[in-house]
């Protein structure tokens, strides 16, 4: 049961975005910039975004030496170079839009820790520095084994360290807070706690059917264009796409007195990652321990992986340093046969962007720009 006032003023929009993460909010902002007089609505099924946008580690990453080496198994040199450039450009767009202070961005580089059996990866360092020269003004990779000793990590576990000079870190919460405020300031309307059940297209518009706990018949929004930004949750709307969810487990310690470690680190081809955060250590990853279980869109904890993260902390990251776990959470990413994102029109009125491959912070702003350019809207 809908009132006259609701029907005439509250349910019809020019653009509707499903998903209020990094891609969704940036898409909404871009549409308002392109079409200032248009009405733009963002729908989010959770009270907060339910993917990885508010649940990631805050790494502004483009790809470590071992990750890029592995990517060459599924990507050509040209595709890999393009993807690296897109990640770099996406981070730059995010910084330009919101400002470094607002998102807590620091370009301190990142460090990949290598085990003894990964020594062959080092042979690729000069190759990738040459390949990526047109993207980065400085060499992307350099060996810095002294970092291991400087921060007190275990040489037994990590005899080698490679710095990725062009990467950085940010504060995920500040970034999303700034994006929300920026979008609202541009006139974007955001509704949270709205679960989309179905998307139906007609010759006149697109109808989005949503669950409403107070109306047995649900509720129906309509828009001239619908843009889907649901990343790992996209198969609910487009089941035939090559998108597979991947859950990432995260732990955060309580403050550790005298903590020497600074910056961001990853190892095992990026499956594990950690950083210093306000005198604590944030440590995530480990889905390669249990790929089948972690190929889910359920935001729950995997205690087996949590235990492994704690073990890595005790034995390799801060050996002989006592710590206590303060928080645990998980986030949902989206993967496919390769790491290229999908930006696609499904019709003249329905479009989407998804599958960030665990690089949503880096890719999100650029992918949103590409997505917002797809609708042929007559303002």
C-alpha positions in Angstrom: 0.0 0.0 0.0 1.6 3.2 -1.3 0.3 6.7 -0.7 -0.1 9.4 -3.3 2.7 11.4 -1.9 5.1 8.5 -1.9 4.2 7.5 -5.4 4.6 11.0 -6.9 7.7 12.2 -5.0 9.7 9.5 -3.3 10.0 6.4 -5.6 11.1 7.6 -9.0 14.7 8.7 -10.0 16.8 9.3 -13.0 19.6 7.0 -11.7 19.6 4.3 -9.1 22.8 2.6 -7.9 22.7 -0.7 -6.0 25.5 -0.9 -3.6 27.0 1.9 -1.4 30.7 0.8 -1.4 33.6 2.5 -3.0 32.4 1.9 -6.6 28.7 2.7 -5.9 29.3 6.0 -4.1 31.9 7.1 -6.7 29.5 6.2 -9.5 26.7 8.2 -7.9 29.1 11.2 -7.5 30.2 11.0 -11.1 26.6 10.9 -12.3 25.7 14.0 -10.3 28.7 15.8 -11.7 27.8 14.8 -15.3 24.1 15.4 -14.8 23.7 18.1 -12.0 20.0 18.3 -12.4 19.4 14.5 -12.2 18.1 12.6 -9.2 20.4 9.9 -8.0 19.6 7.3 -5.4 21.9 4.7 -3.8 20.4 1.6 -2.2 22.4 -0.5 0.3 21.0 -3.6 1.8 22.9 -3.3 5.0 23.0 -0.5 7.5 26.7 -0.3 6.5 28.2 -1.6 3.2 28.2 -5.4 3.4 31.2 -6.2 1.2 34.8 -5.2 1.7 34.6 -1.4 1.3 34.4 -0.8 5.0 36.1 -4.0 6.0 39.4 -4.0 4.2 43.0 -3.4 5.5 43.4 0.1 4.0 46.1 -0.9 1.5 46.4 1.3 -1.6 48.1 -1.5 -3.6 48.8 -2.2 -7.2 50.4 -5.6 -7.1 53.5 -7.1 -5.4 56.4 -8.7 -7.3 55.1 -12.3 -6.6 51.5 -11.3 -7.4 52.5 -9.8 -10.8 54.6 -12.8 -11.6 51.6 -15.1 -10.9 49.3 -12.8 -12.9 51.4 -13.5 -16.0 49.9 -16.9 -16.0 46.5 -15.5 -16.9 47.3 -12.1 -18.4 49.4 -10.9 -21.3 52.1 -8.3 -20.7 49.8 -5.7 -22.2 46.9 -6.7 -20.0 49.0 -6.7 -16.9 50.5 -3.3 -17.7 47.0 -1.9 -18.3 45.7 -3.3 -15.1 48.6 -2.0 -13.0 48.1 1.4 -14.6 44.4 1.3 -13.8 45.1 0.6 -10.2 47.6 3.5 -10.0 45.1 5.8 -11.7 42.3 4.8 -9.5 44.3 5.6 -6.3 45.2 9.0 -7.8 41.5 9.7 -8.6 40.5 8.9 -5.1 43.2 11.1 -3.6 42.3 14.0 -6.0 38.6 13.7 -5.1 38.9 13.6 -1.3 42.4 14.8 -0.4 45.1 12.8 1.4 44.3 14.2 4.8 40.6 13.3 4.6 41.4 9.7 3.8 44.5 9.4 6.0 46.7 8.5 2.9 50.4 8.0 3.3 52.6 7.0 0.4 55.1 5.0 2.4 55.4 2.2 -0.1 54.8 -1.4 0.9 56.9 -4.4 1.5 56.6 -8.0 0.3 58.2 -10.6 2.5 59.6 -13.6 0.7 60.3 -17.1 2.0 63.5 -18.9 1.0 61.6 -21.1 -1.6 60.4 -17.9 -3.3 63.9 -16.8 -4.3 63.2 -17.2 -8.1 60.7 -14.3 -7.9 63.6 -12.0 -7.3 64.9 -12.8 -10.8 61.8 -11.0 -12.2 62.5 -7.7 -10.4 64.4 -6.0 -13.3 61.9 -7.4 -15.8 59.0 -5.8 -14.1 60.8 -2.5 -13.4 61.4 -2.3 -17.1 57.9 -3.3 -18.1 56.3 -0.8 -15.6 58.6 2.1 -16.5 55.9 3.9 -18.5 53.5 3.8 -15.6 55.8 4.7 -12.8 58.5 7.5 -12.9 60.7 5.5 -10.5 61.5 1.9 -10.3 58.5 0.0 -8.8 60.5 -2.6 -7.0 63.7 -2.6 -5.0 65.3 -5.1 -2.6 65.4 -3.9 1.1 66.3 -6.9 3.2 67.4 -4.6 6.1 63.7 -3.8 6.7 63.2 -7.3 8.2 65.8 -6.7 11.0 64.8 -3.0 11.5 61.2 -4.0 12.4 62.1 -7.2 14.3 60.5 -9.8 12.0 61.8 -13.3 11.7 64.6 -13.9 9.3 64.0 -17.6 9.5 60.5 -17.1 8.0 61.4 -14.1 5.7 65.0 -13.9 4.5 64.1 -11.5 1.7 62.1 -8.2 1.4 61.1 -6.3 -1.7 59.7 -2.8 -1.5 57.0 -1.6 -3.8 57.8 2.1 -4.0 54.5 3.4 -5.5 52.1 2.0 -3.0 50.6 3.5 0.1 48.1 3.1 3.0 45.0 4.9 4.0 42.3 4.9 6.7 39.4 3.0 5.4 36.9 4.5 7.8 37.9 8.0 7.0 37.8 7.3 3.3 34.2 5.9 3.4 33.1 8.7 5.7 34.5 11.3 3.2 32.9 9.5 0.3 29.5 9.5 2.0 29.8 13.2 2.9 31.0 14.1 -0.6 28.1 12.2 -2.2 25.5 13.8 0.1 27.0 17.2 -0.6 26.5 16.7 -4.3 22.8 15.8 -3.7 23.0 12.1 -3.9 20.3 10.3 -1.8 21.4 7.2 0.1 19.1 4.7 1.6 20.5 1.9 3.8 18.9 -1.3 5.1 17.2 -1.8 1.7 17.4 -5.3 0.3 16.9 -5.4 -3.5 15.0 -8.5 -4.5 14.6 -8.1 -8.2 15.4 -5.8 -11.1 12.8 -5.6 -13.9 13.2 -3.6 -17.2 10.5 -2.2 -19.4 10.5 0.0 -22.4 9.9 3.1 -20.1 12.1 2.5 -17.1 13.7 -0.1 -14.7 11.8 -1.2 -11.7 13.7 -2.3 -8.6 11.7 -4.4 -6.2 12.9 -4.2 -2.6 12.0 -5.8 0.7 10.0 -3.6 3.2 9.4 -5.1 6.6 6.3 -2.8 7.1 4.6 -3.5 3.8 3.6 -7.1 2.9 3.8 -6.3 -0.8 7.2 -4.8 -0.6 8.2 -1.6 -2.4 9.0 -0.7 -6.0 11.4 2.1 -7.0 11.8 3.1 -10.6 14.6 4.8 -12.6 15.7 5.6 -16.1 19.0 3.8 -15.4 20.1 1.2 -12.8 23.8 0.7 -12.1 24.7 -2.4 -10.1 27.8 -2.1 -7.9 27.5 -5.2 -5.7 30.9 -6.9 -6.4 30.9 -10.3 -4.8 27.1 -10.3 -4.4 26.4 -9.7 -8.1 25.6 -13.4 -8.9 22.3 -12.8 -7.2 21.3 -10.6 -10.1 23.6 -11.9 -12.9 24.3 -15.6 -12.1 26.1 -16.3 -15.4 28.9 -13.8 -14.8 32.4 -15.1 -13.9 32.3 -13.9 -10.3 33.3 -15.9 -7.3 33.2 -14.5 -3.7 36.3 -14.7 -1.6 36.1 -14.0 2.1 39.0 -12.3 4.0 39.5 -12.8 7.7 41.0 -9.9 9.7 42.3 -9.5 13.3 43.4 -6.4 15.1 45.6 -6.4 18.2 45.3 -4.2 21.2 48.0 -1.5 21.3 51.4 -3.0 21.7 53.9 -1.0 23.8 57.1 -0.2 22.0 55.9 -1.6 18.7 58.7 -1.2 16.2 56.9 -2.2 13.1 55.7 0.6 10.7 54.1 0.5 7.3 52.3 -2.2 5.3 53.4 -5.7 4.4 52.3 -8.8 2.6 53.5 -12.2 1.8 52.6 -15.5 0.2 51.5 -13.8 -3.1 49.3 -11.3 -1.2 47.3 -14.0 0.6 48.5 -12.6 3.9 48.8 -8.9 4.7 49.5 -6.8 7.8 50.2 -3.2 8.9 50.7 -1.0 11.9 47.6 0.9 12.8 47.7 3.4 15.7 50.2 1.3 17.6 48.4 -2.0 16.9 48.8 -4.6 14.2 46.0 -5.3 11.7 46.5 -8.7 10.1 44.3 -10.3 7.5 44.1 -12.9 4.8 44.7 -16.7 4.8 41.8 -17.7 2.5 44.3 -19.9 0.6 44.2 -22.2 3.7 40.6 -23.1 2.9 39.6 -21.9 -0.5 36.3 -23.8 -0.6 35.0 -22.5 2.7 36.1 -19.0 2.0 34.4 -18.9 -1.4 31.3 -17.5 0.3 29.4 -14.2 0.7 28.6 -14.9 4.4 30.2 -12.4 6.7 31.3 -14.8 9.4 34.6 -15.8 11.0 36.7 -18.9 10.2 38.4 -19.7 13.5 41.0 -22.0 11.7 42.2 -19.1 9.7 42.1 -16.7 12.7 44.3 -19.1 14.6 46.8 -19.2 11.8 46.9 -15.4 11.6 47.7 -15.4 15.4 50.4 -18.0 14.8 52.0 -16.0 12.1 52.1 -13.0 14.4 53.7 -14.9 17.3 56.2 -16.8 15.2 57.2 -14.5 12.3 55.9 -10.9 12.5 56.5 -9.9 16.1 58.3 -12.9 17.7 58.8 -12.8 21.4 56.4 -9.8 21.7 53.2 -10.4 23.7 50.0 -9.3 22.2 46.2 -9.6 22.7 43.5 -9.6 20.0 41.1 -6.8 20.3 38.8 -7.2 17.2 38.0 -9.8 14.5 36.0 -9.4 11.4 35.7 -10.5 7.8 35.1 -8.9 4.4 33.9 -10.2 1.1 35.8 -9.7 -2.1 35.1 -10.9 -5.7 37.4 -12.9 -8.0 37.3 -14.6 -11.4 39.5 -16.4 -13.9 41.7 -13.3 -14.0 41.9 -10.0 -12.1 40.5 -7.7 -14.6 37.3 -5.9 -13.4 34.0 -6.2 -15.2 32.4 -3.0 -16.4 29.5 -3.8 -18.7 26.1 -2.7 -20.1 23.4 -5.4 -19.9 20.9 -3.2 -21.8 20.4 0.5 -22.6 19.2 1.0 -19.0 21.0 -1.6 -16.9 24.8 -1.4 -16.3 27.2 -2.8 -13.8 30.8 -2.8 -12.5 32.1 -5.6 -10.3 35.0 -8.1 -9.6 37.7 -5.9 -8.1 39.9 -8.9 -7.5 40.8 -7.8 -3.9 41.9 -4.4 -5.2 38.8 -2.3 -4.7 40.6 0.5 -2.9 42.9 1.0 -5.9 40.4 0.2 -8.7 37.1 1.6 -7.3 37.3 5.2 -8.3 38.4 4.5 -11.9 35.9 1.7 -12.4 33.2 4.0 -11.2 34.3 6.6 -13.7 34.0 4.1 -16.5 30.6 2.8 -15.2 29.1 6.3 -15.0 30.0 6.9 -18.7 27.9 4.0 -19.9 24.3 5.4 -19.6 23.0 7.4 -22.5 20.9 9.8 -20.5 19.0 12.7 -21.9 19.0 15.3 -19.1 
